Amino acid sequence: MIQTVVKRDGRIVGFNEQKIMAAIRKAMLHTDKGEDERLLYQITDHIAQGGDSQMTVEQIQDRVEVELMKSSRKDVAQKYIAYRHQRSVARKAKTRDVFLDIVNIKSTDVTRENANMNADTPAGMMMKFASETTKPFVDDYLLSEESREAVDKNYMHIHDKDYYPTKSLTCVQHPLDNILNCGFIAGHGASRPARRIETASVLACISMECAQNEMHGGQAIPAFDFYLAPYVRMSYVEELKALEDLNGESYKDLYDEPLMDYLKKPLDGLTGKERAQQHAINKTVGRVHQAMEAFIHNMNTIHSRGGNQVVFSSINYGTDTSAEGRCVMREILLSTYEGVGNGETAIFPIQIWKKKRGVNYLPEDRNFDLYQLACKVTARRFFPNFLNLDATYNQDSDWRADDPKRYIHEVATMGCRTRVFENRFGPKTSIGRGNLSFTTINIVKLAIEAALETGGVKSEGEEIPQDVKDKRVALFFAKLDHMLEVAAKQLDDRFQFQKTAFAKQFPLLMKSLWIGADKLKPYDTVESVINQGTLGIGFIGLAECLVALTGKHHGESAESQELGLKIVSYMRQRINDFCEHYHHNYSVLATPAEGLSGKFTKKDRKQFGSIPGVTDRDYYTNSNHVPVYYKCSARHKAEVEAPYHEMTRGGHIFYVEIDGDATHNPQVIMSVVDMMDQLNMGYGSVNHNRNRCMDCGYENADDHLDTCPKCGSKNIDKLQRITGYLVGTTDRWNSGKLAELNDRVTHIDHGTKDLFGE
């Protein structure tokens, strides 16, 4: 007698004879003779009673075919066999259609899921083949029934699900001093410690490139200026020694002599050691500049992940006040300003200026001149973004201005927005830590359901009675609470799977980069160290969620804003509960949705139809942002979004759109940073016009550029920011993000006069 059934995905479930009966009945109803209830029960009973205690779905279906062929109803057998074949073909067809889109390099949301990946190259195609076949395996074998159902029904999205079986972690902030001071083994070759700035620059690239192949998320350097500064001094001493050989004099007393800065100056009128010193400085600055040029060039050309994608890299800097650290910053900024190749804007690394009062923000601060330069570079090249170390939640009581390693106590971020700082299981730092994995909840669908169960979503301008609002909001929170529980459990399940990996599976990460991993032996599991990382629970579409619940989004209604803050605050509260229950570093993430922005929407529109202000566009608004189509001042947008930064400590970003050419107006960038400072915002930047000729690389900021003035090409695209990082061509954007791009409005129309809505 059959008791359990092994499904195609490997799950074992209880036997249900009703499923056999339903399949046979369906076949009977498609024949001329119709249903034969006696035969239906007879065959079902015979199969149920005569089978083994456990059988597969295929074995049961084979027995149904045999029994039908033995009966007088050969016509039913033919219909059943035909239907079974159709189902098999349909299952294969879905995979076939996706594969053909990849083979034929069609521009679809599957092949354009990641705008930083060229899925048209052979390596890119292989990545997509692997990705699309791995995801079903995860669904079938690695997810719980509850998690799988939440994903299938569009309540939840598991990020980087294709990497799930690899047990890899998402991202890490590289303790680059470990690499530079000690060297490392990458593959079959070993690298010696660095002794000059050129070597340090290359090792920084190699560290991120190697780690990218061991992880599925971004790679960042948390203190680029501090880490590379010693190699500026080493290179300077090297230049002095070269002069000693040339001049036959000793300059040893200059080796350790403090310098105020490394600035190129003419040698005219200088003699003796003064001339030698300035010559060494000039040569060192030239070498540092070349090293920074090489670093940027490498980060835009060295491929990882099977050779189809450059490293998703970020560097944080701004607070090293030493002459050497200032030299590193000045030259990386100048190299960025000049551009790469034919002068085009570098896509990577994402550069992040760490803004700090007393260090680099006010005119009297030591690095204020470099802050001014950073704003000038941003006005032309989009980067650096700005990380506000003065935000209350970005501060550490252990930070001291005279501490040579104060960067340990400074928050650093990934360019896309991922933030790791607080830590229940070790030091409060960003260094040597990262996100383990993250999952996003579709709060829009929860709001739509709550609205439909309490009278329906109202049309634009239609007032919702207060008692109805109260009822639907209460229902929404009940649904949200349940989905938060599901997400937290799913992330814990993934953690339990990740922790079984051996250290040897991540030869660089679990040897030189992850905090505490240096104590692991090759066959030790990573369980003892990975809890230093974070598990992110994200959300998308707060604006659309609020429209479904109240009729208006938070940018246009104070009441909606109050509810939005209540929603995210509740998420923060529940996630703190999960930290205690599961003993992990859970955090709330303002999800950097790229492919997800349209995926959730498309499925919800199919289920609920087009709802004005909710599902009527091809995307949901990113995280807690004011909708891109809503025209308002930069000040208003900042005031609405600012309070969410403190609550979303897994990561957040603020940006404003500038109309026209910002190249000659760095003051507008400084005004935005001032606004972030006033409103206690954590991280943000500015978007503006930047045209790019896709044939020769020429760039300018004209409002309407149809023909390249350099080569005559009409192959012109706009350089755009997608989820915190830049993309060199919108050809790789998915349909949802392209729709969002077309809807974007400016918040600063003419210089700074509209910044505060005046």
ChimeraX attribute file (.defattr): number of C-alpha atoms within 10 A of each C-alpha:
attribute: neighborCount
match mode: 1-to-1
recipient: residues
	/A:1	15
	/A:2	18
	/A:3	15
	/A:4	16
	/A:5	22
	/A:6	17
	/A:7	14
	/A:8	11
	/A:9	12
	/A:10	11
	/A:11	11
	/A:12	14
	/A:13	12
	/A:14	11
	/A:15	18
	/A:16	13
	/A:17	14
	/A:18	10
	/A:19	11
	/A:20	20
	/A:21	18
	/A:22	12
	/A:23	16
	/A:24	25
	/A:25	18
	/A:26	16
	/A:27	22
	/A:28	23
	/A:29	14
	/A:30	14
	/A:31	14
	/A:32	9
	/A:33	11
	/A:34	13
	/A:35	17
	/A:36	14
	/A:37	11
	/A:38	8
	/A:39	15
	/A:40	18
	/A:41	15
	/A:42	11
	/A:43	19
	/A:44	19
	/A:45	16
	/A:46	14
	/A:47	20
	/A:48	18
	/A:49	12
	/A:50	12
	/A:51	16
	/A:52	15
	/A:53	13
	/A:54	17
	/A:55	18
	/A:56	16
	/A:57	12
	/A:58	13
	/A:59	13
	/A:60	18
	/A:61	17
	/A:62	12
	/A:63	16
	/A:64	23
	/A:65	18
	/A:66	13
	/A:67	19
	/A:68	21
	/A:69	15
	/A:70	11
	/A:71	13
	/A:72	11
	/A:73	16
	/A:74	14
	/A:75	17
	/A:76	27
	/A:77	22
	/A:78	17
	/A:79	18
	/A:80	23
	/A:81	17
	/A:82	13
	/A:83	15
	/A:84	16
	/A:85	11
	/A:86	12
	/A:87	12
	/A:88	11
	/A:89	12
	/A:90	12
	/A:91	10
	/A:92	11
	/A:93	12
	/A:94	10
	/A:95	13
	/A:96	13
	/A:97	11
	/A:98	18
	/A:99	19
	/A:100	11
	/A:101	14
	/A:102	22
	/A:103	15
	/A:104	10
	/A:105	14
	/A:106	15
	/A:107	18
	/A:108	15
	/A:109	18
	/A:110	18
	/A:111	25
	/A:112	22
	/A:113	22
	/A:114	16
	/A:115	24
	/A:116	21
	/A:117	21
	/A:118	20
	/A:119	27
	/A:120	20
	/A:121	14
	/A:122	14
	/A:123	16
	/A:124	20
	/A:125	20
	/A:126	16
	/A:127	19
	/A:128	22
	/A:129	18
	/A:130	13
	/A:131	16
	/A:132	16
	/A:133	14
	/A:134	16
	/A:135	17
	/A:136	14
	/A:137	16
	/A:138	18
	/A:139	18
	/A:140	16
	/A:141	13
	/A:142	17
	/A:143	17
	/A:144	16
	/A:145	12
	/A:146	13
	/A:147	23
	/A:148	19
	/A:149	14
	/A:150	19
	/A:151	16
	/A:152	12
	/A:153	13
	/A:154	19
	/A:155	22
	/A:156	25
	/A:157	23
	/A:158	20
	/A:159	16
	/A:160	17
	/A:161	21
	/A:162	20
	/A:163	19
	/A:164	22
	/A:165	16
	/A:166	15
	/A:167	22
	/A:168	22
	/A:169	26
	/A:170	23
	/A:171	26
	/A:172	31
	/A:173	30
	/A:174	29
	/A:175	24
	/A:176	27
	/A:177	20
	/A:178	15
	/A:179	24
	/A:180	23
	/A:181	14
	/A:182	13
	/A:183	18
	/A:184	20
	/A:185	15
	/A:186	14
	/A:187	9
	/A:188	5
	/A:189	8
	/A:190	10
	/A:191	14
	/A:192	15
	/A:193	17
	/A:194	22
	/A:195	17
	/A:196	21
	/A:197	26
	/A:198	21
	/A:199	16
	/A:200	26
	/A:201	24
	/A:202	17
	/A:203	22
	/A:204	22
	/A:205	20
	/A:206	18
	/A:207	25
	/A:208	27
	/A:209	22
	/A:210	21
	/A:211	25
	/A:212	24
	/A:213	17
	/A:214	23
	/A:215	21
	/A:216	24
	/A:217	23
	/A:218	22
	/A:219	27
	/A:220	30
	/A:221	28
	/A:222	30
	/A:223	29
	/A:224	28
	/A:225	26
	/A:226	26
	/A:227	25
	/A:228	26
	/A:229	21
	/A:230	19
	/A:231	23
	/A:232	26
	/A:233	23
	/A:234	18
	/A:235	22
	/A:236	28
	/A:237	22
	/A:238	17
	/A:239	19
	/A:240	27
	/A:241	19
	/A:242	13
	/A:243	18
	/A:244	15
	/A:245	10
	/A:246	9
	/A:247	10
	/A:248	10
	/A:249	13
	/A:250	13
	/A:251	15
	/A:252	12
	/A:253	8
	/A:254	16
	/A:255	15
	/A:256	9
	/A:257	8
	/A:258	11
	/A:259	12
	/A:260	11
	/A:261	14
	/A:262	21
	/A:263	13
	/A:264	15
	/A:265	10
	/A:266	10
	/A:267	14
	/A:268	7
	/A:269	7
	/A:270	13
	/A:271	11
	/A:272	8
	/A:273	15
	/A:274	13
	/A:275	15
	/A:276	20
	/A:277	22
	/A:278	20
	/A:279	21
	/A:280	23
	/A:281	25
	/A:282	19
	/A:283	17
	/A:284	26
	/A:285	23
	/A:286	14
	/A:287	19
	/A:288	27
	/A:289	23
	/A:290	18
	/A:291	23
	/A:292	25
	/A:293	21
	/A:294	18
	/A:295	22
	/A:296	22
	/A:297	21
	/A:298	20
	/A:299	25
	/A:300	19
	/A:301	12
	/A:302	15
	/A:303	17
	/A:304	18
	/A:305	19
	/A:306	12
	/A:307	15
	/A:308	21
	/A:309	20
	/A:310	22
	/A:311	28
	/A:312	27
	/A:313	25
	/A:314	26
	/A:315	24
	/A:316	28
	/A:317	26
	/A:318	29
	/A:319	28
	/A:320	27
	/A:321	20
	/A:322	20
	/A:323	17
	/A:324	27
	/A:325	26
	/A:326	25
	/A:327	25
	/A:328	29
	/A:329	29
	/A:330	25
	/A:331	20
	/A:332	22
	/A:333	25
	/A:334	17
	/A:335	22
	/A:336	29
	/A:337	23
	/A:338	17
	/A:339	20
	/A:340	18
	/A:341	12
	/A:342	11
	/A:343	14
	/A:344	24
	/A:345	24
	/A:346	24
	/A:347	27
	/A:348	25
	/A:349	28
	/A:350	23
	/A:351	28
	/A:352	27
	/A:353	25
	/A:354	27
	/A:355	25
	/A:356	21
	/A:357	15
	/A:358	15
	/A:359	20
	/A:360	23
	/A:361	23
	/A:362	15
	/A:363	13
	/A:364	12
	/A:365	15
	/A:366	18
	/A:367	24
	/A:368	20
	/A:369	16
	/A:370	19
	/A:371	24
	/A:372	18
	/A:373	18
	/A:374	29
	/A:375	27
	/A:376	26
	/A:377	22
	/A:378	27
	/A:379	27
	/A:380	24
	/A:381	25
	/A:382	30
	/A:383	30
	/A:384	28
	/A:385	27
	/A:386	29
	/A:387	30
	/A:388	26
	/A:389	24
	/A:390	19
	/A:391	20
	/A:392	12
	/A:393	18
	/A:394	20
	/A:395	15
	/A:396	19
	/A:397	6
	/A:398	11
	/A:399	14
	/A:400	12
	/A:401	13
	/A:402	7
	/A:403	11
	/A:404	12
	/A:405	15
	/A:406	17
	/A:407	24
	/A:408	20
	/A:409	21
	/A:410	24
	/A:411	25
	/A:412	32
	/A:413	28
	/A:414	29
	/A:415	32
	/A:416	21
	/A:417	25
	/A:418	23
	/A:419	26
	/A:420	30
	/A:421	24
	/A:422	22
	/A:423	18
	/A:424	16
	/A:425	14
	/A:426	13
	/A:427	14
	/A:428	18
	/A:429	20
	/A:430	27
	/A:431	27
	/A:432	23
	/A:433	25
	/A:434	30
	/A:435	26
	/A:436	27
	/A:437	26
	/A:438	28
	/A:439	21
	/A:440	25
	/A:441	26
	/A:442	26
	/A:443	26
	/A:444	28
	/A:445	29
	/A:446	22
	/A:447	28
	/A:448	26
	/A:449	19
	/A:450	25
	/A:451	24
	/A:452	15
	/A:453	13
	/A:454	17
	/A:455	12
	/A:456	16
	/A:457	23
	/A:458	18
	/A:459	14
	/A:460	12
	/A:461	8
	/A:462	10
	/A:463	10
	/A:464	16
	/A:465	9
	/A:466	10
	/A:467	9
	/A:468	16
	/A:469	18
	/A:470	14
	/A:471	15
	/A:472	25
	/A:473	21
	/A:474	13
	/A:475	19
	/A:476	23
	/A:477	19
	/A:478	13
	/A:479	17
	/A:480	21
	/A:481	15
	/A:482	10
	/A:483	20
	/A:484	20
	/A:485	13
	/A:486	19
	/A:487	26
	/A:488	24
	/A:489	17
	/A:490	20
	/A:491	23
	/A:492	19
	/A:493	15
	/A:494	20
	/A:495	20
	/A:496	13
	/A:497	17
	/A:498	22
	/A:499	19
	/A:500	13
	/A:501	18
	/A:502	19
	/A:503	22
	/A:504	17
	/A:505	17
	/A:506	20
	/A:507	19
	/A:508	23
	/A:509	25
	/A:510	26
	/A:511	21
	/A:512	24
	/A:513	24
	/A:514	22
	/A:515	25
	/A:516	18
	/A:517	19
	/A:518	14
	/A:519	13
	/A:520	17
	/A:521	14
	/A:522	15
	/A:523	11
	/A:524	14
	/A:525	19
	/A:526	23
	/A:527	16
	/A:528	13
	/A:529	20
	/A:530	24
	/A:531	21
	/A:532	24
	/A:533	30
	/A:534	27
	/A:535	28
	/A:536	29
	/A:537	26
	/A:538	27
	/A:539	25
	/A:540	26
	/A:541	29
	/A:542	30
	/A:543	28
	/A:544	30
	/A:545	29
	/A:546	27
	/A:547	26
	/A:548	30
	/A:549	31
	/A:550	28
	/A:551	23
	/A:552	22
	/A:553	26
	/A:554	27
	/A:555	20
	/A:556	16
	/A:557	16
	/A:558	13
	/A:559	13
	/A:560	22
	/A:561	20
	/A:562	12
	/A:563	18
	/A:564	21
	/A:565	19
	/A:566	13
	/A:567	19
	/A:568	20
	/A:569	18
	/A:570	16
	/A:571	24
	/A:572	21
	/A:573	13
	/A:574	17
	/A:575	23
	/A:576	16
	/A:577	13
	/A:578	20
	/A:579	16
	/A:580	12
	/A:581	10
	/A:582	13
	/A:583	13
	/A:584	24
	/A:585	24
	/A:586	30
	/A:587	27
	/A:588	27
	/A:589	29
	/A:590	30
	/A:591	30
	/A:592	23
	/A:593	23
	/A:594	20
	/A:595	20
	/A:596	24
	/A:597	24
	/A:598	24
	/A:599	21
	/A:600	26
	/A:601	25
	/A:602	21
	/A:603	15
	/A:604	22
	/A:605	17
	/A:606	10
	/A:607	10
	/A:608	13
	/A:609	13
	/A:610	15
	/A:611	19
	/A:612	16
	/A:613	20
	/A:614	30
	/A:615	24
	/A:616	14
	/A:617	19
	/A:618	20
	/A:619	26
	/A:620	30
	/A:621	24
	/A:622	23
	/A:623	25
	/A:624	27
	/A:625	24
	/A:626	25
	/A:627	24
	/A:628	19
	/A:629	14
	/A:630	16
	/A:631	16
	/A:632	20
	/A:633	19
	/A:634	23
	/A:635	20
	/A:636	18
	/A:637	22
	/A:638	22
	/A:639	17
	/A:640	22
	/A:641	22
	/A:642	24
	/A:643	16
	/A:644	22
	/A:645	22
	/A:646	19
	/A:647	22
	/A:648	27
	/A:649	24
	/A:650	28
	/A:651	25
	/A:652	30
	/A:653	29
	/A:654	23
	/A:655	20
	/A:656	22
	/A:657	19
	/A:658	24
	/A:659	17
	/A:660	17
	/A:661	18
	/A:662	25
	/A:663	19
	/A:664	11
	/A:665	15
	/A:666	19
	/A:667	16
	/A:668	22
	/A:669	27
	/A:670	20
	/A:671	15
	/A:672	23
	/A:673	24
	/A:674	13
	/A:675	19
	/A:676	25
	/A:677	21
	/A:678	13
	/A:679	17
	/A:680	22
	/A:681	29
	/A:682	29
	/A:683	29
	/A:684	22
	/A:685	22
	/A:686	23
	/A:687	22
	/A:688	24
	/A:689	23
	/A:690	24
	/A:691	23
	/A:692	22
	/A:693	26
	/A:694	18
	/A:695	13
	/A:696	17
	/A:697	18
	/A:698	19
	/A:699	24
	/A:700	18
	/A:701	19
	/A:702	12
	/A:703	12
	/A:704	8
	/A:705	18
	/A:706	15
	/A:707	13
	/A:708	21
	/A:709	13
	/A:710	11
	/A:711	12
	/A:712	12
	/A:713	14
	/A:714	14
	/A:715	13
	/A:716	19
	/A:717	18
	/A:718	20
	/A:719	25
	/A:720	21
	/A:721	18
	/A:722	20
	/A:723	18
	/A:724	20
	/A:725	24
	/A:726	23
	/A:727	21
	/A:728	20
	/A:729	17
	/A:730	18
	/A:731	13
	/A:732	22
	/A:733	25
	/A:734	24
	/A:735	20
	/A:736	23
	/A:737	26
	/A:738	17
	/A:739	15
	/A:740	21
	/A:741	17
	/A:742	10
	/A:743	13
	/A:744	14
	/A:745	18
	/A:746	20
	/A:747	26
	/A:748	24
	/A:749	16
	/A:750	15
	/A:751	18
	/A:752	20
	/A:753	11
	/A:754	15
	/A:755	22
	/A:756	18
	/A:757	13
	/A:758	8
